Amino acid sequence: MTNSKMPRSQRLAWLEGIRIFAAVLLLLYHSQLLFTGYAYTPQPTGLADNLRQLVTPVEGAIDPGLLLRLLGISAWFGFQFVDVFVLISGFSLVLSLKGQPLEVGKFLKRRVLRILWPFWTVAWLSYPILWAIGVATQSYIPSLWHTFAGATFPLLFDYGGELLLATSGPWWFVPLILSFTLLFPFLWHLLQRWGAANLLLVSTLLTVAYRAVAIYKFGGHPTYVILDTPTDWHPFLIFLSKLSTFVLGMVVAQLYMQGKGPLFWRSHRALLLGVPVYVLGFVCQFYTAGWVLVDLLLPIGLTLCCMVLFRAIAQPQPMQRVLLWLGAHSYTYFLIHNFVVDRTIRLVVQDDLSLYYWLLPLMVFGTLLLAVLADYASPLLQRLVKGLLRDLDYVLTPTKVPHRRSWSPCVGDTVIYQSKVGWTVLKVEKLLDEREFFLCQISDGQRSLWVNENDLEPAVKWSSLGEVNRNSAFF
């Protein structure tokens, strides 16, 4: 049954709510890992053993009360929202087409720059600040090589993520989402040609097969596991490991544009599917065989459950505006959060548990403030960079061949302006920019205008053309 009474803006508002919620959960996840010294990450040793390991760091390091203990346990699994981001990305790219045909060149330019400009803004502004903090506190300063690599991304990067990891660990995700954007036109073509069911089936089989090979042949493990394997987490950094999740987002978006699909389900139906799927995925993450399917199941279950939650939150009109505003800053929030967490915990919190909990809200809202400032600075930085490149191009471009004019305006000439006759040239000013050109003052007897010479035509030429056209009518 569909929920046709729900306005479209509300559904988009709750989706933006999931974005910012996912970004905050990732901040809590990384802050807890850093504060406890990576006391716990999922291991392929079974459910019971992992629950025992989970209770130990919670009780030993983060246990000031029942509520905080529960929050602490949930934060250990904040990494699961990475795959929610992948699913939402596939959904959002389809929505960005607005039902229009895909123009590949324009699409890639627009979407790639939407990923890169916020990244460049955060990177270019962060490096001087990190350097200043490092000098003032005699703490970590990114090396010149890694600074250069981060500032020039994606011209310099590797799928292993080492060049970006040295600056910010979560940045490994940026090449992944960029690769999905580049792949999207091809997947969109297949979606139109094969149909949703066939593309989803093929992508799921391909993803499952690749993940099995990555685990059992390549010797890799998921990105959220710390384990000594031959290839570490590198096989799970490329798009093949999450392809079906991205395609699922595309399929759901296509159904949404047709007014059907899971986004129109009522809450009880969404939870009836979402909760069991999430529980199954949660168990799978503790077994090597489960790694093959875990990242396919978790985003489905999490997104359906979060949809129910944020759909309820987005009911009031003011909350819709708040969620839309917060969601607009979620990507920059993700890019910045590790800087805030790392510097705050290493330089201020250190081993003080009570101070950690006092400063945790400050880290959450402080990151939001920095994200808003970065998003405000991004268009300013774009204009500055484009202006510098334009000036550099002007200086370095050799002198052009002089523009050859078939006609030069003179005072007293009768001219055509905007296909209308009766204009006379009153003054002519010679200007020099990239080439010499004339600026003319013209009048029709009632008003006078200053216009570029290229906007004018000689009346004689117009008359001659009319004569030719009249003569041509006889043949």
N, C-alpha and C positions, 0 to 999 in steps of 0.2 A: 504493500500500500504506500502511495506517495503522499508526501506532506506538501500539497500544492499551495497551501495558504501561506507558507513561509516566504517572505519577500527575499528576492535575490540578494540584496544588500546585506541582509542579516546572515545569510549563509557565508558570504564572503567575509563578513566580520568575524564569525567564529573561526574561519580558516586562518585569518590573521592572528587571532588569539592563540591558536595552536603554534604558529610560528614563534611568537615571542615566548610562549611557555616552553617550547623546545629549547630555545636559546638560553633561557634561565636555568633549566634543568642541566644543560651542558656546563654552565658556569658552576653550579653546585657540585656536579660530578668531578670536574677538574679541581675545584678547591678542596674537596674532601680527599681526593687522591694525593694532592700535594701536601696537605696538612698531616696526613697519616703516613706519608712516605710510601704510598702505594701498598697499603696494608692488605688490600684485597682486590683481586680481579677474578672474573670467572675462570675456572679451571676444568678440564675435561675429566673430572674425577667423580662425577655423579652428583645428584641433587642433595643427598643427605650430607655428604662431605662438604659441599660448598656452603650449605646452610650453617654447618658448624664453624667453618672458617669465617663466615659473615658475622656471626654473633660475637666472635672474639674481638675483632677490631672495634666493633660498635660498643661493646661493654668496656673494653680497655682504654679506648682513646676518645670516643665520642658518646658519652653516656650521662649527661646531666639531668635527664628526665625522660619519661615515657614518650612524650610528644616529639622531642628532639631525636630520640632513638629511632622512632618510626620515620621521621624525616631523613635521618642519616641513612637508614636502610634503603629508602627509595633513591637517594642520591647516588648510591653505588651503581645504579643501573641507568643513570642519565644518558649514557652512551647510546642507548636504544633509540633515542630521538634523532640520531644521525640518519637512520634509514627513513624516518618520518620526513625529514627534509628532502630526501631523494624522491619519495613518493609525491610530495607536494610540488617539487620542481617539475616533474612530468605533467602534473595537473595544471600548473600555472602556465607552462609554455603553450599548451593547447589553448587555454583561456586567452592568452595574449594575442592569438590570431583573430579573436572576435568574430569568428565565423567567416572570415575572408580567406581567399586563396593565399597560400604561402609563397611569398617572394623571398627566395633563399638569401640573396645578397643583403637586402634590407633587414631581414629578420636576424641574420647572424651578426651584422654590424650593431644593431640595436641591443640584442641580448648579450653578446659578448662584452660590450662596453658597460652594460649594467652590472656585470660581474667584476670587471677589471677596474673601473673608475673608483668604486668604494674601496676596493683592495689597495689600489695605488695611493689613495688618499690616506688610509690608515697606515700603510707601510711608510710612506714618505714623511708623514708627520710624526710617526712613532719613533723612528730611528734617532732623530736628534734628542727626543725626550728621554729615551732609554739610555742614550749616551750620557746626557746630563745627570740622570739619576745614578747611573753607574759610577761616574766620576765623583759625585757628591757623597755617595755612601760607600765607595770602594767595593762595589759589588759587580755583578755580571754586566758586561757590555758585549753586544753582538760583534763578532769579528768583522773586519772590513770585507772579507770574501762573502760571508753570509749576508751582510748588509747589501752588498752589490747584487747578489743573487735574488734577494727578496725584492729589492727596488726595481729590478728589471724583469720580474716575472710577467708574462710567461715565456719571454725569450730565453730565460735561464731557469730550468727546473728539471726534476727527474721524477719518475713515477715512485721511486723509493721515498720521496718526500724529504730527503735529508737536507736539501738546501733551504727549504721553508721551515722544517722542524726546528732548526737551530734558532730561529727567531720566535716561532710560536707553534707549539705542537699541533693544535687543532687545524692549522692551515693546510694540512695534508688533504683536507676535504675540498679545497678550492680547485686544484687540478681535476679532481673527479667531477665536480659539478660543471666545470668548463667543458670537459670531454663530452658529457651528456648534452650540453647545449649544441656543440658541433655535430653530434650524432643525430640530433632531433629531426632535421629535415629528411634524412634517410628513413628514420623510423616513422615519420608522419606519412611519407610516401607509401611505405609498406602497410600502414594502418588503413589507408584509403584503398589500397589495391587488394590486400589479403582479407581485410575485415578484422574487427577487434578480437574475436575468439581465436582465429588462427595466429595472429601476431602474438597474443598473450601466451598461447600454448607453446609456440616455437621459442619465444624468449625465455619462458620458464624452464623448458627442457635444456636450453643452452646454458642458462644460469646454474641450474642444478648440476649439469655435467661439468661445467668449468669449476665450480666450487669443490666437487668431488676430486677432480684432478689436482686442484690447488692444495688440497689437504693430504691426499694419499700419494701423489706423485711428486708435486713440487715441494712438499714439506712445509707448508705455510699454516697460518692460523689467523682467525679474525682479528681485526684491528684493536679490539678492546681486551684482548688476552695478552698477558705477559708470560711467555713461554719460550724456552730455548729450542728452536726448530731450525732446519737447514736454511730456509729462506725467510724466516721471521714472518712479519705481517705483509710483506711486499706483494704477494699474489692477490691479496684482498683489497689493494688500493686502486685497481683498475676497474673500469665500468662493467666488465663482464661479470664481476662478482655481485652486482646489484642491478643488472639490466632489467630483470623481470619486475622489480619494484618500480623502476622508472616508467616502464611500459604500462604497468597497472595504473599509475597516475594518469597517463595519457588516455587510457581507455575509460576510466571513470570520468574524466573531463569531457570526453566526447558524449558519453551518456548524459552527463549533466546538461550539456548544451542542447540535448534533445528532450530535456525535461523528465529524465528517468534515471534509474541507477541508485546506488547505495546512499548518495547524498540526500535523497528524498525519503529515506527510511525513517520511520518513527523510532523513538529512543529504545523501546523494548526490543525491537527487531535488531537494531544495531548492536545492543549489548548482548543479545542472545548469540550473535555470531562473534562479536569482538572479544568478549571475555574468554571463551574457550580457546580461540585462536591465540590470544596473548598468553594464556597459561601454558599451552602446548609449546609455543616459542620460548617461553621463559625456562621450561624444563630442558628444551633442546640445547640451550647454550652451555649446559654442563656436561655434554657428551660429544666426543669427537665426531661420531656419526651425525649428531644433531646439528653440527656446524654447517652441514650441507643445506639445511632448510631454515635455520634459525632466523636469518636476516630476511627471509621471504615472509615468515609468519609474524614476527614482532611488529613491523610497521602497519600491517593490516589490523591487528588487534588493537594496537595503541591508537591509531588514527580513528577507528570506529568509537572507541571509548572516549577519547578526547573530543570527538565530534558531539557526543551527547552532552558532555560537560560544558563545552563552550557555546553550544547552541542555546543552553539554558542561560548562561551568563550574558549572552548577546541579546536576550529578549528586550530589555529596556533600550530605547533609542540612544540615550547618552552613552551607554556601554558599547554600542556599536561603533560610535565615533572614537571612543577610547581604544578599542581593540584594533580598529583600522589604523589609527595613528601609531600604536605600539608595533603592530606588524610591519609597518613601513620601515622601521628601524631595526628589525630583527637580524638582517644580514650583517649590518655594520656592528651590531651588538655581538654577534658571534665572532667577528673578526677581532674585536677589541678585548673580549672578556678574559682571555688568558693573560694578557699583559697586566690587567688589574689584579687578578687572582695571584699571579706569580710574585709581583712586587709587593703586594700587601702582606702576603703570608710570610715571605722570606725576610722582609725588612721590618715589619711591624709586629705581626702575630707571633711568628716563630713557633714556640711550643706552648703558648698560653691558650688553653682550651676556652676559658671564659671570654678572653679577648677575641678569639676566633668567632664565637657566636655573636658577640656584640658587633663585630665588623662585617659579618656576613651580609646583613641587609644593606650596609653601606656599599659593599662591593656590587651587590645586585643593582642598586639604584645609581651608584656612581658610574657603572658601565653604561647604563641607559643614558645618562647625561652626556658622557663622552661620545656615545653613538649619535646622539642628536647633533652635537657640535660637529662631528665628522661629516654627517650627512649635509649639514649646512655649508661646510667648507668645500665639499666635493665639487659643486658647480663653479665655485669661485676658482678652485684649482684648475678645473677644466679650461675655463676661459683664459687663465694665465698661461697654461701650457700651450694651448692652441695659438694664442697671440705670439708667444715666443717663437714657435715653429713657423708661423706665418712671416714674422719679421726676418727670421734666419733664412727662409726660402727667398725672400725678396732681396736680401743682401747677397746671397750666394748665386742666385740665378743670373747667368750671363745676360748682357743687354739684348733685348729682343730686336728683331728686325722691325724697322719703323713701319707703323701702320700706314698702309696705302689707302688714300682716300679717293674715291671716285668723284667727290664733290666737297668743297670747303665753303662753309657759310660766310657770307659777307654782309656788312651793314646795308640794309635796303632790299635784300633778297626777299622774294615771296616764297613762303615755305608751307609744307603740309605738316600739321601736328595732330597726332591721334586721328588720322584719316580725315581731318577737316582742313579745308583751304581757307585762305583769308588772313593768314598770319604773316607778319613782316618782321624781319630781324632788325632790332634797334641797336644792340650792342653785341660785341664778340670779345670774350676774354680767353686768352690762351693759358691753359693750366698744364702742369706736369705732375703725373703720379707714376705709374708703371710705364706710361707712354704719354706722348703729347696728345692733348685733346682740347676741344673748344667747348666753352660754356656760353650759351647764347641767351640774350634777353629778347623775347619775342612779344608781339602785341597783335590783337585782333581789332584794335580800335576801342575796345571797352576795358580790357584788362591786359596786364603784362606779366610774363612768367620768365623765370630763369630755368633753362632746360639743357640737357646734354645734347651735343650735336647728333648723337646716334638716334635720338628721338625725332629727328627732323628729316624731311625729304624735300628736295627742290620742287617747286610747283611746276616748273617746266618739264621735269622728268615725268611727273604725274600726268601732265597733259599729253605728252608724247605717248605714254603707255595707253592712255585712253584712246588716242588716235589709232594705235595699233589694234586695240581690241575692237574698235568700231569697224576697221577694215577687215579684220578676221571674220566678222559676222557674215560676210558675203560669200565665204567659201564653204 
